[in-house]
Structure formats: C-alpha cells, structure tokens
Amino acid sequence: MTESKHHHLESAPSDKDKSLAEKHGFKEPGERCKKGEIERKTWPEDVNAFLIESLPGHIRKEIGSLLEWGGIDELVRINMDAFEGYTEEQIESDRERIKREKGGEDEAYNKTKEKFKLLTASFFEKYSEFIPIGGSEYDAVQNNSDVLLFDPEKGKCCGALSVLVSSREKETPFEDSTKIGPTKEKIDRANLKGGIKLKYGLEIGKKEVKTSSQERICIVPLEFQEKQLKSLLYGFDPSNEKSETEEHVFRQMLKRIKEYIDSYEKKPVEQGAGWRVNPNFDRLKIEEMMEEIEK
C-alpha cells in the first residue's frame, strides 16, 4: 500500500475552514470516522467534507464565488454566474438551454449519478495528484464533463470524466463502434474532433484561481453498475487512511481510462488525427499512477 502523495493537502483545516464545514452541516473528521468505520446514514456529507477539506486553501475559499454546490450529496462545481467574460444575458441563455436539455431526465437516475460523481472525485482526490472539481452545470449537460481533473503544476484541466450508470443508460462498450449508445457516441465524436471546449473553466494558480475557457479537452467515460453504489461508497474511508480495497477500485478506474485512450491508436488515421495531435489526457501520468499504486 502506498503512502499519500498529496502535496496540496493541508495538515489540518483552519478555524475558518472548520466554520465553513459547520456552516454546511458537515461533521468534524473525528466525529465522522470512528475506528475506521463509516456512519452509513451520513455518507454524502462525509465524502463532501473530505473533498472540501482536501482542496488547497485558495481554491476552498472560492466556494460561494467561483465554485458552488447544491447540497451535501452533490459535487462542488464551477459556478456559471461567477464567470468573467460572459454577459448576464449570455449566461441566462445557457441556463435556459440547460432547462430544455434536462426537461425529460430521470430524477432518480440523476440522484444516483450525483453520488457516483462524488465517489469518482473522492478516489481521484485521495489516490492521485489531480485536483477534481465538478464541471459547470452547462458543461456537464452539453459536454458530458462531469468531473474535471486539474493538473496542480500547470493549473489547467487535463481531462474530463463522464460518469455513466449502466443499468439506466444501457450503454454498450466502445469497442463495438456499431453498437454504442447515445451518450458514448457523443463523447466519441467530440474526442475524434480533438476534444470539447470547456465553456466554463478555471485556471488554478499557486495562490489564486481565475475563470478561463479551455479547448481540446478529452472526455473519458467511466461506467458504473447501479448495484455497486452502496458497497463502493460505504467502503470508502473519508480520511487519508488508504486500503487495499480502495486501491483496487482506483486501479480499475485507471485501467478503464487507459484502455479508452489506447483504443484511439487503433482507429484509422483520418479518424484519430485530432486525438493524436492533442492527447490531453497524459497517458504517461496515468501509467505512472498505475505503477505507483502497485507498489
């Protein structure tokens, strides 16, 4: 089992940060975890508190400004209203578009998906150097960019994850291009064109955060079975203590990401040209993480 690699984790939340957690109904770490056991009735707040406490301080202070969230079972995401560069009319137009797109969605499915988004972000926060932040409501709906992974050194989004719940979407694997479902087909088309444009993005510096659109972002789908939800979430320890079970789950996530990226090397040059020019997801970094977690 590996030791924590987080260079951006702070040793303990300040009094200001603690009051932030208390303000949103989060318990202190000592109350949430007793002898490594998780209080199952309150897992959404456990996971959310873990994610928030793990953010670098200058990012954490943007909650309520550049970042927002709708509840304890939702991932902190980029706030469209705080975005510089767009007028109020443009942002309102995007919000109306979101409403039209989400009009016929399954509410139960969306709630399940939100929990898997929290789960995915939590694993990347705990076991990688990436900083995971939820995509804006617009980009999540229009570009399927549910979880954005930021490189802490470059400050840029280096890739996005699209979270799918298979028992509802009934998607088929990417390997058979003739049988892919609508969501994966949209992702595949976007990647073959060189990736999506992140309309509402961030640039994360060492001391400040600013709004910034970004192009050519690769999206990778991560598909979960709905029946996995309870076992995966109740088995996640919202602390810095690592486990072999968690490492196994994260290793499988990385394996699926690498397999998806590698699949583009098998496509005809005319199809995969855009991908080869700009493979935003650094395969070397994914491979390094897989090797590190095997130690």
C-alpha positions in Angstrom: 0.0 0.0 0.0 1.4 3.4 -0.9 1.8 6.5 1.3 -0.2 9.6 0.4 1.3 11.7 -2.4 -0.8 14.8 -1.9 1.4 17.8 -1.8 -1.7 20.1 -1.8 -3.4 18.6 1.2 -3.1 20.8 4.3 -2.3 19.2 7.6 -5.5 20.5 9.3 -8.3 22.8 8.5 -8.1 26.3 10.0 -10.7 27.7 12.3 -12.2 29.5 9.3 -12.4 26.2 7.3 -14.0 24.5 10.3 -16.7 27.1 10.5 -17.2 26.6 6.8 -17.7 22.9 7.3 -20.0 23.5 10.2 -22.0 26.1 8.2 -22.9 23.4 5.7 -23.7 20.8 8.2 -20.5 18.8 8.0 -19.2 16.9 11.0 -15.5 17.1 12.0 -13.3 14.2 10.9 -13.2 12.7 14.3 -16.9 12.5 14.5 -17.3 11.1 11.0 -14.9 8.2 11.4 -14.6 6.0 14.4 -12.1 3.2 14.3 -12.2 3.3 10.5 -16.0 2.7 10.4 -18.2 5.0 8.4 -21.6 6.1 9.6 -23.6 4.9 6.6 -26.6 7.2 7.2 -24.5 10.3 6.6 -22.0 9.2 3.9 -22.8 12.1 1.4 -21.6 14.7 4.0 -18.6 12.5 4.9 -17.5 12.5 1.3 -18.2 16.1 0.6 -16.4 17.2 3.7 -13.4 15.1 2.8 -13.3 16.6 -0.7 -13.6 20.2 0.6 -11.1 19.8 3.4 -8.6 18.3 0.8 -8.8 21.3 -1.5 -5.9 23.8 -1.4 -6.9 26.8 0.7 -7.0 29.3 -2.1 -9.4 27.1 -4.0 -11.5 26.3 -0.9 -12.1 30.0 -0.3 -13.8 30.3 -3.7 -16.8 28.2 -2.6 -19.7 30.5 -2.8 -18.0 32.5 -5.5 -16.3 30.7 -8.4 -17.5 27.4 -7.0 -20.9 26.2 -6.0 -22.8 23.1 -4.9 -26.4 22.3 -4.5 -26.3 20.0 -1.5 -24.4 17.5 0.6 -24.8 14.8 -2.0 -23.6 16.9 -4.9 -20.1 17.5 -6.1 -18.7 21.1 -5.8 -18.8 22.5 -9.3 -17.8 25.6 -11.3 -20.3 28.4 -10.8 -21.5 29.8 -14.1 -22.8 33.1 -12.6 -19.3 34.0 -11.4 -17.7 33.5 -14.8 -16.0 36.6 -16.2 -16.1 37.2 -20.0 -19.8 36.4 -20.5 -22.7 38.8 -20.1 -25.7 38.1 -17.8 -27.8 37.6 -20.9 -25.4 35.0 -22.3 -25.3 33.1 -19.0 -29.1 33.2 -18.8 -29.3 31.9 -22.3 -27.1 28.9 -21.3 -29.3 28.3 -18.3 -32.4 28.2 -20.5 -30.7 25.7 -22.7 -29.9 23.5 -19.7 -33.5 23.5 -18.7 -34.6 22.4 -22.1 -32.0 19.7 -22.2 -32.8 18.4 -18.7 -36.6 18.6 -19.2 -37.2 14.9 -19.7 -34.5 13.5 -17.5 -35.0 10.7 -14.9 -34.7 12.3 -11.5 -33.9 9.1 -9.7 -31.1 8.4 -12.2 -29.7 11.9 -11.7 -29.5 11.4 -8.0 -27.7 8.1 -8.4 -25.3 9.7 -10.9 -24.5 12.6 -8.5 -23.4 10.0 -5.9 -21.2 8.3 -8.3 -19.7 11.6 -9.3 -18.8 12.2 -5.7 -17.3 8.8 -5.4 -15.2 9.2 -8.6 -13.9 12.6 -7.4 -13.1 11.2 -4.0 -11.0 8.4 -5.4 -9.0 10.9 -7.6 -8.6 13.3 -4.7 -7.3 10.5 -2.4 -5.1 8.5 -4.8 -3.9 10.9 -7.4 -2.2 14.3 -7.8 -5.1 15.7 -9.8 -7.5 18.2 -8.3 -11.0 17.0 -9.1 -13.8 19.6 -9.4 -17.3 19.3 -10.9 -17.9 20.7 -14.3 -20.3 23.6 -14.5 -24.0 22.7 -15.0 -23.7 23.8 -18.6 -20.6 21.8 -19.5 -21.9 18.7 -17.6 -25.1 18.8 -19.7 -23.7 19.9 -23.1 -20.3 18.2 -23.0 -20.8 15.3 -20.5 -17.9 16.7 -18.5 -19.0 15.6 -15.0 -15.6 15.6 -13.2 -12.8 17.8 -14.3 -9.2 16.8 -13.4 -6.8 19.7 -13.0 -3.0 19.4 -13.1 -1.8 21.2 -9.9 1.5 22.1 -11.6 0.1 23.5 -14.8 -3.2 24.7 -13.4 -5.1 23.6 -16.4 -7.8 21.0 -16.8 -6.1 18.0 -18.4 -9.2 15.9 -18.9 -12.8 15.2 -18.0 -14.7 12.2 -16.8 -18.2 11.4 -17.9 -20.0 9.3 -15.3 -22.5 6.7 -16.6 -24.7 4.4 -14.7 -25.1 1.4 -16.9 -28.3 -0.1 -15.6 -30.2 3.0 -16.6 -28.4 4.1 -19.7 -27.9 0.6 -21.0 -24.8 1.7 -22.9 -22.7 -0.9 -24.8 -18.8 -1.0 -24.8 -16.9 1.4 -27.0 -15.0 -1.5 -28.6 -18.0 -2.1 -30.9 -18.5 1.2 -32.7 -21.7 0.0 -34.4 -23.5 -0.5 -31.1 -22.6 2.4 -28.9 -25.3 4.3 -27.1 -26.2 8.0 -27.5 -24.0 9.3 -24.7 -20.9 7.4 -25.6 -21.5 8.2 -29.3 -21.5 11.9 -28.5 -18.3 11.6 -26.4 -16.6 9.6 -29.2 -17.5 12.2 -31.8 -16.2 15.0 -29.7 -12.8 13.3 -29.0 -12.3 12.4 -32.6 -12.6 16.1 -33.4 -9.8 16.9 -30.8 -11.9 17.2 -27.7 -14.6 19.6 -26.3 -14.4 23.2 -25.5 -14.9 23.8 -21.8 -17.0 26.9 -21.8 -16.9 27.5 -18.1 -13.4 26.5 -16.9 -10.8 27.5 -14.4 -7.1 28.3 -14.3 -5.7 27.3 -11.0 -2.5 29.2 -10.0 -0.4 28.6 -6.9 -2.1 31.4 -5.0 -5.2 32.4 -7.0 -8.0 30.9 -9.2 -9.5 32.6 -12.2 -12.1 31.8 -14.8 -10.8 30.6 -18.1 -12.3 28.7 -21.1 -10.3 25.9 -22.5 -10.4 23.9 -25.7 -9.4 20.4 -26.8 -10.4 18.7 -23.6 -10.5 14.9 -23.8 -13.5 13.2 -22.2 -13.3 9.6 -20.9 -16.5 7.7 -19.8 -16.5 5.8 -16.6 -19.3 3.4 -16.4 -20.7 2.0 -13.1 -23.3 -0.6 -12.2 -26.1 0.8 -10.1 -25.8 -2.1 -7.7 -22.2 -1.1 -6.9 -23.2 2.2 -5.3 -23.7 1.1 -1.6 -20.7 -1.3 -1.4 -18.3 1.3 -3.0 -19.5 4.3 -1.0 -19.9 2.6 2.3 -16.4 1.1 1.8 -14.8 4.4 1.1 -13.0 5.9 4.2 -13.3 9.7 4.0 -9.8 10.2 5.5 -6.2 9.9 4.4 -6.1 6.2 5.5 -5.7 4.0 2.4 -6.8 0.5 1.9 -6.1 -2.4 -0.5 -9.8 -2.5 -1.4 -9.8 1.2 -2.3 -6.6 0.9 -4.3 -8.1 -2.0 -6.3 -11.2 0.1 -7.2 -9.0 3.1 -8.2 -6.7 0.8 -10.2 -9.7 -0.4 -12.2 -10.7 3.2 -12.9 -7.2 4.0 -14.2 -7.3 0.8 -16.3 -10.5 1.8 -18.0 -9.2 5.3 -18.7 -6.0 3.9 -20.2 -7.9 1.3 -22.3 -10.2 4.0 -23.7 -7.3 6.3 -24.6 -5.3 3.4 -26.1 -8.3 2.5 -28.3 -7.8 5.6 -30.4 -4.5 4.3 -31.6 -6.4 1.5 -33.3 -8.6 3.9 -35.3 -7.8 4.9 -38.9 -5.5 8.0 -39.1 -8.2 10.1 -40.7 -10.5 9.4 -37.7 -7.9 9.7 -34.9 -5.9 12.6 -36.3 -7.3 15.1 -33.9 -6.6 12.9 -30.9 -3.0 12.2 -31.9 -2.3 15.9 -32.3 -3.5 16.7 -28.8 -3.9 13.8 -26.4 -4.9 16.0 -23.4 -5.1 13.0 -21.0 -1.4 12.3 -20.3 -1.1 8.5 -20.8 2.3 8.6 -19.2 0.9 10.1 -16.0 -1.9 7.5 -15.9 0.6 4.7 -16.3 2.8 6.2 -13.6 -0.2 6.3 -11.2 -0.9 2.7 -12.0 2.7 1.7 -11.3 2.7 3.7 -8.1 -0.4 2.1 -6.7 1.0 -1.4 -7.5 4.0 -0.8 -5.1 
